[in-house]
Amino acid sequence: MINVRPLVFRKGGKQRNGRGFSRGELKEAGLSLKDALKLKIPIDKRRKTLYKENVSAIKKLLESQKRRKSKN
């Protein structure tokens, strides 16, 4: 499993790795909470922010999962 971590931005523009993806980011990527838990994608229930970088990271992860399934 690919270890994917979300980016979270601090005051002043600095970024760091977050605890998990927000519900809004999962919804924007077209993924439900149950599906994210099955794929072992970390979720942070406290976060309310939605960053496009994180949404694209989730979509990229889903595409790689589909490619792996199609190869098998």
LOVODREN-20732 format. One line per field, with one value per residue: residue number from 1; chain; x, y, z of N, C-alpha, C, CB in turn. Coordinates in nm, 4 decimals. Glycine has a CB too. Layout:
% LOVODREN-20732
margu: (NUM:...)
sevex: (A:...)
n.x: (X:...)
n.y: (Y:...)
n.z: (Z:...)
ca.x: (X:...)
ca.y: (Y:...)
ca.z: (Z:...)
c.x: (X:...)
c.y: (Y:...)
c.z: (Z:...)
cb.x: (X:...)
cb.y: (Y:...)
cb.z: (Z:...)
END
This chain:
% LOVODREN-20732
margu: (1:2:3:4:5:6:7:8:9:10:11:12:13:14:15:16:17:18:19:20:21:22:23:24:25:26:27:28:29:30:31:32:33:34:35:36:37:38:39:40:41:42:43:44:45:46:47:48:49:50:51:52:53:54:55:56:57:58:59:60:61:62:63:64:65:66:67:68:69:70:71:72)
sevex: (A:A:A:A:A:A:A:A:A:A:A:A:A:A:A:A:A:A:A:A:A:A:A:A:A:A:A:A:A:A:A:A:A:A:A:A:A:A:A:A:A:A:A:A:A:A:A:A:A:A:A:A:A:A:A:A:A:A:A:A:A:A:A:A:A:A:A:A:A:A:A:A)
n.x: (0.0845:0.0521:0.1872:0.0159:0.0006:-0.1695:-0.1272:-0.0962:-0.1466:0.0269:0.0076:0.1513:0.2244:0.3738:0.4083:0.3079:0.3002:-0.0166:-0.2540:-0.4627:-0.6894:-0.9468:-1.3075:-1.4363:-1.2419:-1.2283:-1.4875:-1.4886:-1.3095:-1.4592:-1.5011:-1.6229:-1.6577:-1.6523:-1.5335:-1.2831:-1.1820:-1.1669:-0.9647:-0.7604:-0.6966:-0.5919:-0.8039:-0.9022:-1.1175:-1.1554:-1.0601:-1.1600:-1.0894:-1.0295:-0.8137:-0.6812:-0.4532:-0.4501:-0.6807:-0.6135:-0.4069:-0.5462:-0.7038:-0.5032:-0.4030:-0.6254:-0.6388:-0.4010:-0.4600:-0.6667:-0.5230:-0.3549:-0.5400:-0.6380:-0.4163:-0.3848)
n.y: (-0.1186:0.2180:0.4842:0.7579:1.0952:1.3835:1.7337:2.0092:2.3474:2.5892:2.8947:3.1708:3.0429:2.8105:2.4592:2.1310:1.7768:1.6340:1.4900:1.3432:1.3128:1.5536:1.5392:1.6789:1.6852:1.4160:1.3788:1.5529:1.4230:1.2091:0.9917:0.7826:0.7797:0.5192:0.3759:0.4972:0.4162:0.1424:0.1364:0.2139:0.4838:0.7681:0.9570:1.2690:1.3751:1.6184:1.8218:2.0809:2.2009:2.2325:2.1356:2.1674:2.0307:1.8061:1.6751:1.6091:1.4313:1.2188:1.1374:1.0544:0.8382:0.6676:0.6144:0.4719:0.2480:0.1367:0.0690:-0.1282:-0.3276:-0.3877:-0.5004:-0.7398)
n.z: (0.0000:-0.0820:0.0960:0.1711:0.2546:0.3684:0.2835:0.4987:0.5677:0.7503:0.9451:0.7824:0.5552:0.5591:0.5086:0.6131:0.6888:0.7325:0.9690:0.8569:0.5738:0.4995:0.5312:0.3294:0.1281:0.0596:-0.0362:-0.2546:-0.4188:-0.4884:-0.3191:-0.0652:0.2969:0.4012:0.1902:0.1867:0.4323:0.3873:0.1960:0.3511:0.3819:0.5520:0.7714:0.8936:1.1156:1.2349:1.0730:0.8502:0.6219:0.2671:0.0335:-0.2901:-0.3675:-0.2041:-0.2864:-0.5480:-0.4904:-0.3735:-0.5901:-0.7656:-0.6236:-0.6291:-0.9040:-0.9393:-0.7874:-0.9400:-1.1699:-1.0696:-1.0043:-1.2578:-1.3795:-1.2476)
ca.x: (0.0000:0.1257:0.1618:-0.0205:-0.0267:-0.2170:-0.0547:-0.1711:-0.0732:0.0297:0.0108:0.2776:0.2436:0.4509:0.3257:0.3545:0.2136:-0.1302:-0.2937:-0.5465:-0.7650:-1.0756:-1.4247:-1.4602:-1.1462:-1.2710:-1.6104:-1.4502:-1.2417:-1.5563:-1.4757:-1.7000:-1.5793:-1.6351:-1.4350:-1.1521:-1.1369:-1.1296:-0.8370:-0.6666:-0.6595:-0.6152:-0.9091:-0.9011:-1.2553:-1.1567:-1.0265:-1.2705:-1.0327:-1.0290:-0.7021:-0.6814:-0.3379:-0.4880:-0.7807:-0.5418:-0.3316:-0.6422:-0.7396:-0.3877:-0.3990:-0.7342:-0.6006:-0.2990:-0.5290:-0.7387:-0.4237:-0.3090:-0.6448:-0.6516:-0.3019:-0.4021)
ca.y: (0.0000:0.3433:0.5695:0.8912:1.1863:1.5126:1.8547:2.1068:2.4723:2.6670:3.0399:3.2113:2.9713:2.6873:2.3392:2.0128:1.6609:1.6334:1.3638:1.2708:1.3941:1.6014:1.4785:1.7534:1.6415:1.2839:1.3962:1.6174:1.3217:1.1062:0.8763:0.7866:0.7499:0.3738:0.3342:0.5456:0.3296:0.0138:0.1550:0.2558:0.6239:0.8337:1.0580:1.3561:1.4224:1.7554:1.9186:2.1268:2.2656:2.1569:2.1787:2.1008:1.9409:1.6810:1.6098:1.5473:1.3173:1.1093:1.0899:0.9825:0.7110:0.5841:0.5693:0.3678:0.1280:0.0783:0.0081:-0.2518:-0.4280:-0.4299:-0.5841:-0.8729)
ca.z: (0.0000:-0.0906:0.2110:0.1251:0.3649:0.3181:0.3184:0.5775:0.5651:0.8738:0.9260:0.7231:0.4303:0.5715:0.4966:0.6842:0.6691:0.8242:1.0305:0.7627:0.4788:0.5499:0.4661:0.2064:0.0268:0.0139:-0.1142:-0.3798:-0.5002:-0.5243:-0.2339:0.0594:0.4168:0.4104:0.0906:0.2308:0.5407:0.3275:0.1273:0.4561:0.3635:0.6809:0.7757:1.0108:1.1291:1.2879:0.9682:0.7672:0.5041:0.1425:-0.0499:-0.4205:-0.3727:-0.1389:-0.3712:-0.6597:-0.4367:-0.3563:-0.7235:-0.8186:-0.5517:-0.6809:-1.0380:-0.9265:-0.7381:-1.0536:-1.2591:-1.0061:-1.0178:-1.3967:-1.4146:-1.1876)
c.x: (0.0882:0.0869:0.1366:-0.0578:-0.0710:-0.1239:-0.1485:-0.0855:-0.0871:0.0192:0.1481:0.3111:0.3262:0.3572:0.3903:0.2625:0.1042:-0.1577:-0.3759:-0.6195:-0.8981:-1.1890:-1.4553:-1.3675:-1.1831:-1.3934:-1.5790:-1.3820:-1.3358:-1.5409:-1.5570:-1.6092:-1.5517:-1.5300:-1.2944:-1.0963:-1.0952:-0.9935:-0.7267:-0.6097:-0.6890:-0.7171:-0.8947:-1.0386:-1.2628:-1.1317:-1.1482:-1.2202:-1.0343:-0.9193:-0.7000:-0.5650:-0.3727:-0.5897:-0.7106:-0.4588:-0.4234:-0.6792:-0.6263:-0.3758:-0.5062:-0.7014:-0.4968:-0.3599:-0.6036:-0.6426:-0.3739:-0.4120:-0.6553:-0.5348:-0.3190:-0.5119)
c.y: (0.1238:0.4297:0.7114:0.9756:1.3206:1.6261:1.9480:2.2311:2.5453:2.8142:3.0774:3.1340:2.8452:2.5677:2.2237:1.8977:1.6620:1.4950:1.2789:1.3673:1.4362:1.5332:1.5471:1.7130:1.5046:1.2941:1.4563:1.5184:1.2081:0.9790:0.8904:0.7531:0.6007:0.3237:0.3776:0.4583:0.1926:0.0211:0.2000:0.3942:0.6950:0.9462:1.1371:1.4198:1.5667:1.8597:1.9532:2.1898:2.1716:2.2144:2.0965:2.0020:1.8042:1.6036:1.5409:1.4276:1.1959:1.0501:1.0090:0.8450:0.6157:0.5306:0.4585:0.2379:0.0589:0.0090:-0.1228:-0.3622:-0.4779:-0.5177:-0.7253:-0.9430)
c.z: (0.0000:0.0294:0.1613:0.2464:0.3078:0.3593:0.3944:0.5851:0.6980:0.8412:0.8728:0.5968:0.4390:0.5620:0.5711:0.6491:0.7739:0.8793:0.9344:0.6711:0.5404:0.4738:0.3342:0.0939:-0.0276:-0.0757:-0.2512:-0.4748:-0.5406:-0.4442:-0.1058:0.1768:0.4302:0.3124:0.1300:0.3422:0.4881:0.2589:0.2228:0.4296:0.4956:0.6697:0.9043:1.0202:1.1757:1.1802:0.8852:0.6368:0.3843:0.0540:-0.1778:-0.4334:-0.3135:-0.2218:-0.4887:-0.6128:-0.4184:-0.4920:-0.7858:-0.7529:-0.6039:-0.8202:-1.0309:-0.8741:-0.8517:-1.1496:-1.2015:-1.0216:-1.1595:-1.4406:-1.3617:-1.2523)
cb.x: (-0.0956:0.0967:0.2809:-0.1379:0.0983:-0.3585:0.0027:-0.2071:-0.1218:0.1577:-0.0207:0.3877:0.3052:0.5299:0.3041:0.3590:0.2941:-0.2536:-0.3729:-0.6461:-0.7884:-1.0863:-1.5473:-1.4460:-1.0049:-1.3008:-1.7106:-1.3574:-1.1222:-1.5453:-1.3242:-1.8199:-1.6515:-1.7679:-1.4708:-1.1617:-1.2469:-1.2360:-0.8525:-0.5529:-0.7378:-0.4845:-1.0503:-0.7873:-1.3311:-1.0528:-0.9160:-1.3560:-0.8900:-1.1688:-0.5679:-0.6743:-0.2184:-0.5443:-0.8860:-0.4512:-0.2651:-0.7691:-0.7755:-0.2586:-0.4174:-0.8654:-0.5466:-0.1860:-0.6272:-0.8184:-0.3058:-0.2793:-0.7777:-0.6622:-0.1729:-0.4273)
cb.y: (0.0004:0.4172:0.5656:0.8856:1.2031:1.5405:1.9242:2.0525:2.5604:2.6386:3.1163:3.1946:3.0599:2.6844:2.3022:2.0364:1.5291:1.6862:1.3897:1.1821:1.3168:1.7556:1.4855:1.8998:1.6385:1.1930:1.4859:1.7361:1.2649:1.0744:0.8625:0.6885:0.8004:0.3029:0.3912:0.6910:0.3143:-0.0307:0.2564:0.1555:0.6903:0.8882:0.9936:1.4651:1.3342:1.7699:1.8644:2.2271:2.3124:2.1621:2.1655:2.2048:2.0026:1.7087:1.7129:1.6504:1.3549:1.1587:1.2078:1.0640:0.7340:0.6638:0.6863:0.4146:0.1644:0.1866:0.1034:-0.2282:-0.3724:-0.3083:-0.5234:-0.8656)
cb.z: (0.1219:-0.2257:0.3117:0.0224:0.4561:0.3687:0.1917:0.7209:0.4504:0.9546:1.0594:0.8225:0.3343:0.7047:0.3488:0.8381:0.6757:0.7551:1.1582:0.8366:0.3469:0.5369:0.5582:0.2320:0.0845:0.1331:-0.0384:-0.3517:-0.4242:-0.6692:-0.2022:0.0538:0.5409:0.3845:-0.0462:0.2780:0.6456:0.2271:0.0152:0.4685:0.2422:0.7365:0.7657:1.0021:1.2254:1.3969:0.8782:0.8445:0.5324:0.0710:0.0258:-0.5330:-0.2975:-0.0001:-0.4227:-0.7283:-0.3017:-0.2828:-0.8139:-0.7967:-0.4010:-0.6849:-1.1205:-0.8335:-0.6244:-1.1281:-1.2829:-0.8581:-0.9732:-1.4874:-1.3607:-1.0405)
END
